[in-house]
Amino acid sequence: MSDLDLERIRAAFPSLALGVTHFDGPGGAQVPSTVAAAVAEAMTSGLCQRGTASATERRTEEVVLEARRAIADLVGGDPRGVVFGRSMTQLTFDLSRTLSSGWGPGDEVVVTRLDHDANIRPWVLAAERAGATVRWLGFDPVTAELDDLGPLLSERTRLVAVTAASNLFGTRPDVAATAAQAHEAGALVYVDAVHLAPHSPVDLAALGADLLAVSPYKFFGPHLGALVAEPALLEGLRPDKLLPSSDAVPERFELGTLPYELLAGVTAAVDFIASLVPGEGTRRRRVLASMSAVAGHEAGLMWRLLERMAAIDGVTVHGRPASRTPTVLFTVAGRSPREVHEHLGAVGINAPSGHFYAIEASRHAGLGDEGGVRVGLAAYSSPDDVDRLLERLRALLG
């Protein structure tokens, strides 16, 4: 199925030894022991504040710089354009306030109904405050494919916010084509790559993203968020900040003291990804090779799952995108998504239910606020995991 040594990979995750089958990666991946060790080591190695006067300050500075380099290697960005924050949601809200300070009546912003609300609501609220107009890009409720962006664009479009992969249906829109259209209209493109980064190689330039957000806890790391852009773009933005805090980029976008121990975990997570397929070369090159192998492994498992789910009467899979991450949303006849979630959880299969904050997508697809049951495959998922889920669904309907 791929070049991955699945047994070696699974052995790196202590939680998998507990016997629970994890399909909950889209909400937060399991963590390898090397990442946990990096966090612990950072907390006990003597960190304080960044600087150059003492060994402690220099050590702390290097933790930050290395984490920026790691994220840049993950997405093909510039370390000088990597901003860290509490979460992707917080970073997007912060940036929306900064960008919208230059918007006014007549300006327009495009958001999609396919996105996680973290790439919708910050822009909607910012536009409303500025008196700008929000344009909504829909999607086909059956296939979960985005509609054509073209008719929504004008010379007054200031920003297009789009997902690189739907966390509800797995849809991978043609972001590069969307970005090209947006740029032709003179708009910035903000890409939510949170759900893409754990499953596929990411290239900021190839996507055409001006700003791109990821969440390390979705790719085996700690709970925080990262925003990546060209340093020159960030130089032109003036976020609210404390008077004595640094005015340098990217520091001017980071509020307060960074979580240094978590940043050490970010670096360890990217290093772990780079090691999934043994090889040589730069970390960026090894990340690309590893993530290509992950994509192949997960695709094989996904088609195994979809093919066998189709043979189970009473199970309905929602969304049939042509290009997708290994994310499957389904419902079971006669059972609420919550009931299925609880049934599976009781036997050690974590497949959660809901709209997963993609509430516009769930409603647009006719699933309401109840949503469905989500299966998220990961690099550590196995054929046995898939078969175990299918067996329990058959038993539930039998």
N, C-alpha and C positions, 0 to 999 in steps of 0.2 A: 504494500500500500504506500510506503514511503521509505526514506532512508533513516527513519527514526528507530532508535533502540528503545522500544516501549518499556521493556522491563527495567532498563536502567533509569529511564525518566521517571517512572512511577515510584521507584525506590527513593527518589530524591524528595518525595512529598510525605512527611510523617503522617499527615492526617489520613492518607489513603490506607494506611495500615489498620485503621479503626473499622474497616469493613463497610463504610458508607459509600454508595455510588453517587458521585457528584456530577449533576447536570446543571448546577447553579453557577457556573463560571461567569455568565454574563452579568451576574450581580456582584461578582467578586471571586477571582480564581483562588484555588488553594495555593499555599506558599511553600516553596522548597526550603529545606533546612539551611541552605547557604544564605538565603535572604534574611531569615530570622537571626542567624549568627552574625550577619553584618550589622543589623540593627543593634543587637546586644553589644557587640564589640565597640560600636561607635559611642554608645551610652556609657561605657566603662573605660574608654581610652583617654578621657580627659578632653572634653570639648567645652567651649564657653561662647565666645563671640569671635567673629571673623576679624582678621587683622594680620599684621606682619611683625609685631614687636616681640612675640613670644612663640615658643614651639606650639603651645595650645592654640593660639590664634591662627597660626599657619596651618595646623592640622585641620581646624574647623573650616578655614578658607578652602583647602583642598577638597574636603568632602563636598562642598557646594559646587566647585568648578568641575569635579569629576562627575557629579550627577548631571550637570548641564551637558557635558560631553556625551554621557550615556544616552540621554534622551535624543540628542542630536544624531547619534549613530543609529538609534532605533528608527527615526522618521526621515533621515536625510536632511536634517536642518543644520543651522549654524549654532554652536553652543552659546554665542553671544545673544541669541534671540530666544533663549529658553527661559520662560517665566514659571516659577512654581507657586502654587496656592493650595488652599485647603482642599479644594475639589474642582473638577471641571465646571460645576455649576457656579461656584463662587467666582472663578476666573472669568466666566462668560458674563455674569452680572457686572463685575467690575469693568470689563472692557466695554460692555454695552453703554454704561454710563459715560465712559470716556469718549467713545465715538459719537454718541448721540448729542454731546454738547455742541457739536457743529451742525446738527440737523435742525430743520424747521418745517413749517407748513409747505406742502408741495413736494417735499422729499418723500421717497418711498423705500420700503424695506421688504424683502421677500423671505418668507419662512415656508417650510413644508409641513404638511400634515403627517408625514412619515416619521418625523424626528422625535427623539426624546425631548421632553418638555424643557430640558436645560438648554436646548438650542432653539427654543421657540419663545418661551415666556420672557426671558431677559430682553429680547429684541422687540417683542410686542409692547412690553411696558415702557421701554426706552422710547419707542416711536410715539406712543400715546403721550408721554410727557413732553416730547418735542413738538407735538402737533403734526408728526409725519404720518404717512399712510402705510398700512400693512397690507401686502399682497400675499395671498395664500396659494401655494402650489399643492395641488391635490395628487392623488395616486389612484390607480385602479384597485378597487376593493377586493377583487378576486386574485389578481396576480401580485398585488403589492408593488407594482412598478410605478415610478414617478411619471406624472404628466409632463408635457413639454413646457419648459421654462419660458421660451421665447415670447409668447403673448403677454407675459407679466412684466417684461423689462421695458424701461424707457430711459431717456436721458436724465431723469430724476431719481433713478434707482441708486441708492447709496451703498447697500449691502445685500448680499444673498447668503443666507444661512442654510447649509445643507448637510445631511449626514453622509458619511462615507459607507456606513452600513447600519441598517435598521436593527435596533436591539430587540424589536418585537418579532419581525418576520425574517430577518437576516438579509433583506434586500441590499444589494450593492449597486447603487445608482452609478451612472457614468459621470462621475464627479468632474473629470477632466473636460468633458464636453459642456457640462453645466458652467464650469468656471470660465471656459472660453467665451461662452455667450455673455456671462456677467461682465467679464472684463471688456468685451466689445462695447457694452453699454456704459463702461466707466465705473462699475461697482466693485467694491471689495468682496472677497469670498471667504466666509468663515466656515471651516469644515470640522464637524464633530467626528473624530476618528476613534472615539473611545471604544466602540464595538468592533472596529476593524483591526486595530493594532494587535490584539491577541491571536488573530487568525491568519494574517497575511502580511507580506512585506509592505511597508508603507514608504512612499516617496513624496514628500511635500511638494517638490517642484513638478513631478509628473501629474499629481492631482490638480495642480493649478491653484492650490490653496494659498491665500495671503496670510491667513491665520489658521492654525490647526491645533485642536485640543485632544489630549489623551489622558487616561487615568491609570497610573501604574498598578493599582490594585486589581485591574482587569487582566494584567499580564504578569502575575506572580509576585507583584511588589506590594509595598505598603499603601495605606489609604491617604492619597493626596492627588492633586491634579497638576498637569503641566500644559502650558500654552507655548506654541512655537511659531515664530514669524521671522522675517528678515529683520536684522537689527535696524536697518535704515527706516523701515516702516514704524518700528517702535519709537525711534528717535523723534518722529514727527507727532507723537501723541503725548498729551500732558495729563496723566491721571492725577486724581487727588492723592496727596501724600502728606506725611508729617514734615514740618519745616526742617528738622535736623537730619532726616533720613536721606539716603543717597539719591542724587538726581541722575545717576548713571543708568544706562540700559544694560541689563534688564531689571536691575535692582529697584528702579523707581516704580515698578509695577507690583512689587512684593511688599505687602503690608506687615510690619512687625518682624519679629525674629523667625527665621525659617526653622522647620523641624529637622535639624541636622541628622538625627539618627535615622529618620525616615528617608532622607536623601541618600544616606549610605545604603539603605535597602533598595532604593531605585537603581543605583549602580549595580548592585549585586543581581537584581532581577534581569537587567539587560545583559550582564555577563552570563547569567544562566541561559538566557535565550541563545546567545552566541555560541554556547557550548552544546546545544541540543544535537547538532551534527558536528562531529569532530572535523576540524579543518584548520587551515592556516590563513594568513592575511590579516587585514585590518578588522577591527571589531564590526564595523559597518558591513564589510563583505561577509563575515561569518554570520551576522544577524540575518542578512538577506538569504543566505543558503539555508539556515535553520528554519526561517519562517516559510520558505518555499516548501520545505519538507513537512512542516506542520500543516500547511494548507492541503497538501496531498493526503496526509494521514487523516485529517478531519473530513475531507471530502469523501473519502472511501467509507468512513463510518456513517456519514450523513446519508449517503445513497443507500446503504444497507438498512438504515433506520427507516427512511422514507418508503423504500420498496416493501418492507415487511409491515409497516404501519398501514399501507394501502390495502393489505389483505385482511385487516381486522375490521369486521363490520362494527359500526358504532363509533369509530375514531375518525374525526375530520381534521385534516391538516389545513391550516389557513395560510394563504399566500403561496404563490408559485413563481417567484422571481427567477429570471433567467440566470442571473448571477447572484450568489448569496454566500453568506457565512454559514457555518454549521449550526444554525439556530432554527429550531422547529417549534412552531406554535400550534397546539392542537386542542380540541375539545372532545369530550366523550358524551355520547347520547345518554340522556337521563341522569347525568351527574353534573353538578356545578364544577367549575374549575377548582374551586377551593376544596371540594370533596375529593377530587382526584389527587390534588396536592397532598392532602392529609393522608389519604390511603397509601400513597407511595412513600411518604415520609415515615409512616408507621413501620415500614419494612426496610428502612434504610436506603431509600432512593430519593435523593433531593432533586426534585423537579418542581420548582415553585410556580405559583399561579398569580394572575393579575394583569394589569396593563403595563407594569414596569416603567411607569412615568412616561410612556409613549401614549398618553391618554388621547391625544388627537387622533393618532393612528388607530387605536382600538375602537374609538367611536366611529371613525370614518369607515372602518371595515365591518361595521355592524355588530361588533362584540361588546359595545357599551363599556361601562367602567369595570365590568367583571373580567373582561379579557379572556385569557385562555391559560393553558398549562405550557410552560416553556422548557424545552430541552436544549441545553447549550453544551455542545461537545467542546473538548479542549485537547491540548497536546497530550495530556495524561489519560484521556478516555480510551477505553479498550472495547474490542468486539464483545467481550463478556458483559461489559456495562450495558451495551445496547441490547443484548439478548435478555438480560435480566429485566430491563424495563419492558420490553415487549411481552415477556412472560407474565409480568404482573398486570399489564393492561388486558391481556387475554383472560386472566383469572377474574379481573374486575368485571368484565363483560360476560363471563361464562356462567 
